[in-house]
């Protein structure tokens, strides 16, 4: 059974999905600003960075940020949904295709998230809470985001969304008649319900910090696994709340 499953995940539509994920991470790598250029930017100012076409609010503008968040969402969230995609692929193999439209619906939801996240980044940058790299410049902002993400780990909405993500076969069986696009939208919505608060921690860890994105992706993927996720969600919430409290304490003292 496992060998057959692995072989089926080498079919063209799976290879196309893997290609999207790899291209997204490749694009993120190309957009990441190396440490030496960050140092040069600190010396020569924002005009130096703008001249390098770096994706920052002042250089790229809102649409550039939307594109960056879209790529980041695809790179981070598509891998976390692989078990759900596999469950749908098993069902659709018997009932007649639709895999690509499921993925389209899923990514459409995260495109909507990218639009809102880019607007939030632009607003926080204009208010001086974020650097041009998308990193928090305020311990108070960092503390609020960490505490919010930590508290959300204990919420009923998070638990309900994780329940759906951890049982993709039952999820799709319940909504199968709606078709692949609407199933993709539903899957994207419950995935967003699981992960939006953790995704916003990019403002704390660094919007273009590949290490942060990789760690966050792994944590979000593990949360969606039934046997592992239940042991991660609440402890992670405790760590985030404690980190947020520490940031808020230092911010108020400072």
C-alpha positions in Angstrom: 0.0 0.0 0.0 2.8 2.5 1.0 4.8 1.6 -2.1 1.8 2.1 -4.4 1.1 5.5 -2.7 4.7 6.6 -3.3 4.6 5.5 -6.9 1.3 7.4 -7.5 2.8 10.6 -6.1 5.3 10.5 -9.0 2.6 11.1 -11.6 2.6 14.3 -13.7 0.2 16.3 -11.6 2.2 15.6 -8.5 5.4 16.5 -10.3 3.8 19.8 -11.3 2.9 20.5 -7.7 6.4 19.7 -6.5 7.7 22.0 -9.2 5.5 24.9 -8.0 6.9 24.3 -4.4 10.5 24.2 -5.6 10.1 27.2 -7.8 8.5 29.2 -4.9 11.4 28.4 -2.6 13.9 29.2 -5.3 12.2 32.6 -5.9 12.3 33.3 -2.1 16.0 32.5 -2.1 16.6 34.9 -4.9 14.6 37.6 -3.1 16.4 37.2 0.2 18.8 40.0 1.0 22.3 38.7 2.1 23.8 39.9 5.4 26.5 41.9 3.6 23.9 43.8 1.6 21.9 44.4 4.7 25.0 45.9 6.3 25.6 48.0 3.2 22.0 49.2 3.3 22.5 50.4 6.8 25.5 52.4 5.7 24.2 53.8 2.4 20.5 54.0 3.1 17.3 52.8 1.5 18.2 54.3 -1.9 21.0 51.7 -2.2 18.6 48.8 -1.6 16.0 50.3 -4.0 18.7 50.4 -6.7 19.1 46.6 -6.3 15.3 46.0 -6.8 14.9 44.4 -3.4 11.3 43.5 -2.6 10.7 46.0 0.2 7.7 48.3 0.7 9.5 51.4 -0.5 11.2 49.8 -3.5 8.7 47.3 -4.7 5.4 48.9 -3.7 2.2 47.1 -2.7 1.9 44.8 -5.7 5.5 43.7 -5.2 4.7 42.8 -1.6 1.6 40.9 -2.7 3.7 38.9 -5.1 6.2 38.2 -2.4 3.6 37.1 0.1 1.9 34.9 -2.6 5.1 33.1 -3.3 5.9 32.7 0.4 2.4 31.4 1.1 2.7 28.8 -1.8 6.2 27.8 -0.6 5.2 27.3 3.0 1.6 26.1 2.9 1.5 23.7 -0.1 3.9 21.3 1.7 1.7 21.3 4.8 -1.3 20.3 2.8 0.4 17.3 1.1 -1.5 14.7 3.2 -4.8 16.3 2.3 -3.8 16.5 -1.4 -2.9 12.8 -1.3 -6.3 11.9 0.3 -8.1 13.8 -2.4 -6.0 12.2 -5.1 -7.0 8.8 -3.9 -10.6 9.7 -4.0 -10.5 11.5 -7.3 -8.7 8.5 -8.9 -11.9 6.5 -8.4 -14.3 9.3 -9.1 -12.7 11.2 -11.9 -9.9 13.8 -11.6 -10.0 17.4 -10.4 -6.7 17.4 -8.5 -5.3 20.5 -10.3 -8.5 22.5 -9.5 -8.4 21.5 -5.9 -4.9 23.0 -5.7 -6.0 26.1 -7.6 -8.8 26.6 -5.1 -6.4 26.1 -2.2 -3.9 28.6 -3.5 -6.7 31.1 -4.2 -7.4 31.4 -0.5 -3.8 32.0 0.2 -3.7 34.6 -2.5 -6.4 36.4 -0.6 -4.2 36.1 2.6 -1.2 37.6 0.6 -3.3 40.6 -0.4 -4.2 41.3 3.3 -0.7 40.5 4.6 0.9 42.8 2.1 -1.4 45.6 3.1 -0.6 45.0 6.8 3.1 45.1 6.1 2.8 48.3 4.1 0.8 49.9 6.9 3.2 48.8 9.7 6.1 50.0 7.6 4.6 53.4 7.1 3.9 53.7 10.8 7.6 52.8 11.6 6.9 49.5 13.3 8.7 47.4 10.5 12.0 47.9 8.8 12.2 47.9 5.0 13.1 44.2 5.4 9.8 43.5 7.1 11.4 42.9 10.5 9.7 44.2 13.6 11.3 47.4 15.0 9.2 47.3 18.1 9.4 44.9 21.1 5.7 45.8 21.8 4.7 44.8 18.3 6.7 41.6 18.5 5.2 40.9 21.9 1.6 41.4 20.7 2.1 39.2 17.7 3.7 36.4 19.7 1.1 36.5 22.4 -1.7 36.6 19.8 -0.3 33.6 18.0 0.2 31.8 21.3 -3.3 32.5 22.6 -4.7 31.4 19.2 -3.1 27.9 19.7 -5.7 27.4 22.5 -8.7 28.7 20.6 -11.8 26.7 19.6 -11.4 27.9 16.0 -7.8 26.7 15.7 -8.9 23.3 17.2 -11.8 23.0 14.8 -9.6 23.8 11.7 -6.9 21.4 12.8 -9.5 18.6 13.3 -10.5 19.1 9.7 -6.9 19.1 8.4 -6.0 16.0 10.4 -8.8 14.0 8.9 -8.7 15.0 5.2 -10.5 11.9 4.0 -13.6 12.5 6.2 -13.4 16.2 5.2 -13.5 15.5 1.5 -16.2 12.9 1.8 -18.4 15.4 3.6 -18.1 18.0 0.8 -17.4 15.8 -2.2 -20.5 16.8 -4.2 -19.3 20.5 -4.2 -16.5 19.7 -6.7 -12.8 20.2 -6.7 -12.6 24.0 -6.8 -15.0 24.5 -3.8 -13.2 21.7 -2.0 -10.0 23.5 -2.6 -11.4 26.7 -1.3 -12.7 24.9 1.8 -9.3 23.2 2.4 -7.6 26.5 1.9 -10.0 28.1 4.4 -9.4 25.6 7.1 -5.6 25.7 6.5 -5.8 29.5 6.8 -7.7 29.0 10.0 -4.9 26.8 11.3 -2.0 28.9 10.3 -2.7 32.6 9.8 -1.4 33.7 13.2 1.8 31.7 12.8 2.3 33.2 9.4 2.1 36.7 10.8 5.1 35.8 13.0 7.1 36.5 9.8 7.0 40.1 11.0 8.9 38.9 14.1 11.2 36.3 12.6 11.8 38.3 9.3 9.6 38.3 6.3 12.4 37.2 4.0 14.2 35.1 6.6 14.5 31.6 4.9 15.5 29.9 8.2 12.4 31.2 10.0 10.1 30.2 7.0 11.5 26.7 7.0 11.1 26.2 10.7 7.6 27.7 10.6 6.6 25.4 7.7 7.8 22.3 9.5 5.9 23.2 12.7 2.7 23.9 10.7 3.1 20.6 8.8 3.6 18.6 12.0 0.6 20.3 13.6 -1.6 18.8 10.9 -0.4 15.2 11.5 -2.9 13.4 13.8 -0.4 11.5 15.9 2.1 14.3 16.3 0.1 17.5 16.1 -1.9 17.1 19.3 1.4 17.0 21.2 2.7 20.2 19.6 -0.1 22.7 19.4 -0.6 23.6 23.1 3.1 23.5 24.1 3.9 25.7 21.2 1.2 28.1 22.4 2.8 28.2 25.9 6.2 29.0 24.3 4.8 31.7 22.1 2.9 33.3 25.0 5.9 33.3 27.2 8.0 34.8 24.4 5.4 37.5 23.8 5.2 38.3 27.5 9.0 38.7 27.6 9.0 41.0 24.6 6.2 43.1 26.1 8.0 43.3 29.4 11.3 44.5 27.9 9.3 46.8 25.6 7.6 48.5 28.5 10.7 48.7 30.6 12.6 50.2 27.6 
